[in-house]
């Protein structure tokens, strides 16, 4: 089973990318193939000029098409997800997330930004026809320390992340079991 991760932070390293990397390691420990993407994999001019025929955009679209699920991570700026992430998502085909399980992750300065997942990111994921968008995980900045060296995660954040990955795994299993086994 193949999963795509997409780090949407214009900064590297970043808290949201550290959280996404944690998810990647936990999934790989379960034997899941994880293909990591970052907005830095896309030439800025391709994003700025909406080049759907860009080699990076084409490769990313192909990876998404072959995946069972996707985990998207973003920082929250001014009550919304990163503009660079929006640029990447805008270049995906209209039904790119159909039949995919999607887990959104975000980090931000305060819990006041938590709703950015529900009111900003999830509608865009839904517009890409994702039908199984999980609740997601929001991390306050102080819950991820030393992200630029050896990331340290608050215990409650680790627990919520592990629970979200359990839900992600179960949703993947439900979607990909043959009908006869699911009954």
Secondary structure, DSSP 8 states (H G I E B T S, - for coil): -EEEEEE--SSSS-HHHHHHHHHHHHHHHTT-EEEEEEGGGS-HHHHHTT-TT-HHHHHHHHHHHT-SEEEEEEEEETTEE-HHHHHHHHTS-TTTTTT-EEEEEEEESSGGGTTHIIIIIHHHHHHTT-SEE---EEEEGGGEESTTSS-EE-HHHHHHHHHHHHHHHHHHHHHHS-HHHH-
